[in-house]
Amino acid sequence: MAVRRSSTPAEVTERELVITRVFDAPRPLVFKAWIEPERIKEWWGPRGFTTLSCEMDLRPGGAWRTRSRSPEGTEHAEHGVFREIVEPERLVFTQAWEHADGTPKHETLVTVTFVEQRGKTLLTFHHGVFESVTSRDEHESGWSSAFELLVEYLAKA
């Protein structure tokens, strides 16, 4: 029988990522940028990556999957399942990168909230629990880059 050590709150907190950002766009538009595949393909992933495909079954229990290509030409895939969709206020979904054979890597949970602020949108992004602080930091870099692309997309949408 294996013994599992439970994480302390401090360990969990340091392996979670929280980003708060105000977007100069109305909440319904920012929300749509997260749930419509053609919009997602415009900003998803770090700068320099190309989103090749995005498939979504937008309902609680529905699956989503994206494929992207890095600037070096390497293809990456990730997928998950929607847990909660409250338009235009909140999205909750799982996220896991895929190994080359399609099997999932470590699964995390993403919660995104959208709050209207006088025509702008306060987005709070919570992602975790990561396997390590290093993994969290890599995701922070990737998401921060993606959010810059989202700013650019929203400015022309």
C-alpha positions in Angstrom: 0.0 0.0 0.0 1.5 3.3 -1.1 1.5 6.2 1.3 0.6 9.6 -0.2 1.9 12.7 1.4 -0.5 15.6 1.2 0.6 19.0 0.2 0.7 21.8 2.7 -1.2 25.0 1.8 2.1 26.8 1.2 3.3 24.1 -1.3 0.0 24.2 -3.1 0.0 28.1 -3.3 3.5 28.2 -4.7 2.5 25.7 -7.4 -0.5 27.7 -8.5 -0.6 30.6 -10.9 -2.8 33.7 -10.6 -2.8 36.5 -13.2 -5.1 39.5 -13.0 -5.4 41.8 -15.9 -7.7 44.5 -17.2 -8.6 44.3 -20.9 -9.9 47.4 -22.8 -12.8 45.5 -24.2 -16.4 44.7 -23.1 -16.8 41.5 -21.1 -19.0 39.7 -23.7 -16.2 40.1 -26.3 -13.4 38.9 -23.9 -15.5 35.9 -23.0 -16.2 35.0 -26.6 -12.4 35.2 -27.2 -12.1 32.2 -24.8 -15.0 30.1 -26.2 -15.0 30.5 -29.9 -12.4 28.4 -31.8 -11.8 30.9 -34.6 -11.1 33.7 -32.0 -8.9 31.4 -29.9 -6.8 30.6 -32.9 -5.9 34.3 -33.1 -4.3 34.6 -29.7 -3.9 31.2 -27.9 -0.3 30.3 -27.0 2.9 32.2 -26.6 4.0 34.7 -29.2 5.5 33.0 -32.2 3.3 29.9 -31.8 0.6 29.2 -34.4 -2.6 27.5 -33.3 -3.3 25.0 -36.0 -6.6 23.7 -34.7 -9.1 24.3 -31.9 -12.0 22.0 -31.2 -14.6 22.6 -28.5 -17.7 21.0 -27.2 -18.8 24.0 -25.2 -20.9 22.4 -22.4 -20.1 21.1 -18.9 -18.4 17.8 -19.5 -17.6 18.7 -23.1 -14.1 18.3 -24.3 -11.7 20.8 -25.9 -8.4 20.3 -27.8 -5.8 22.6 -29.5 -2.8 21.8 -31.6 -0.1 24.4 -32.1 3.3 24.7 -33.7 6.3 26.4 -32.1 8.6 28.8 -34.0 11.0 25.8 -34.3 8.4 23.7 -36.0 7.5 21.4 -33.1 3.9 20.5 -32.8 2.2 20.5 -29.3 -1.3 19.4 -28.3 -3.3 20.0 -25.2 -6.8 19.1 -24.2 -9.2 19.2 -21.3 -12.8 19.1 -20.2 -15.1 22.0 -19.4 -16.3 21.9 -15.8 -18.3 25.1 -15.6 -19.5 27.7 -18.1 -21.3 30.8 -16.9 -21.5 33.2 -19.8 -20.0 35.8 -19.7 -18.8 35.5 -16.1 -16.8 32.3 -15.5 -15.0 29.4 -17.2 -13.6 26.4 -15.5 -11.8 23.7 -17.4 -9.1 21.1 -17.1 -5.9 21.4 -19.1 -3.2 18.7 -19.9 -0.5 18.8 -22.5 -0.2 15.6 -24.5 2.8 13.3 -24.9 3.7 12.5 -28.5 1.6 9.3 -28.4 -1.5 11.4 -27.4 -1.6 10.3 -23.7 -2.0 13.2 -21.3 0.7 14.7 -19.1 -0.1 16.2 -15.7 -3.7 17.6 -15.6 -4.3 21.0 -14.1 -7.4 23.1 -13.5 -8.0 26.6 -15.0 -10.6 29.0 -13.6 -11.1 32.3 -15.5 -13.5 35.0 -14.2 -14.6 38.0 -16.2 -15.8 41.2 -14.4 -17.3 44.2 -16.2 -15.6 47.5 -15.2 -17.0 50.4 -17.1 -16.7 49.0 -20.5 -13.5 47.1 -19.7 -13.0 43.6 -18.4 -11.1 42.5 -15.3 -9.9 39.0 -15.9 -8.7 36.8 -13.1 -6.9 33.7 -14.3 -6.2 30.9 -11.8 -4.2 27.8 -13.0 -2.9 24.9 -10.9 -1.8 22.8 -9.3 1.4 22.4 -11.2 3.9 19.5 -10.6 6.6 22.1 -9.7 7.4 25.8 -9.3 9.4 25.5 -12.5 6.4 24.3 -14.4 4.3 27.1 -12.9 6.9 29.7 -14.0 7.0 28.3 -17.6 3.2 28.5 -17.8 3.3 32.1 -16.4 5.6 33.1 -19.2 3.4 31.4 -21.8 0.1 32.8 -20.5 1.5 36.3 -20.1 2.6 36.2 -23.7 -0.8 34.9 -24.8 -2.5 37.7 -22.9 -0.4 40.2 -24.8 -1.7 38.6 -28.0 -5.2 38.7 -26.6 -4.8 42.5 -26.1 -3.7 42.8 -29.8 -6.6 40.7 -31.0 -9.2 42.5 -28.9 -8.0 45.9 -30.3 -8.9 44.8 -33.8 -11.9 42.6 -33.1 
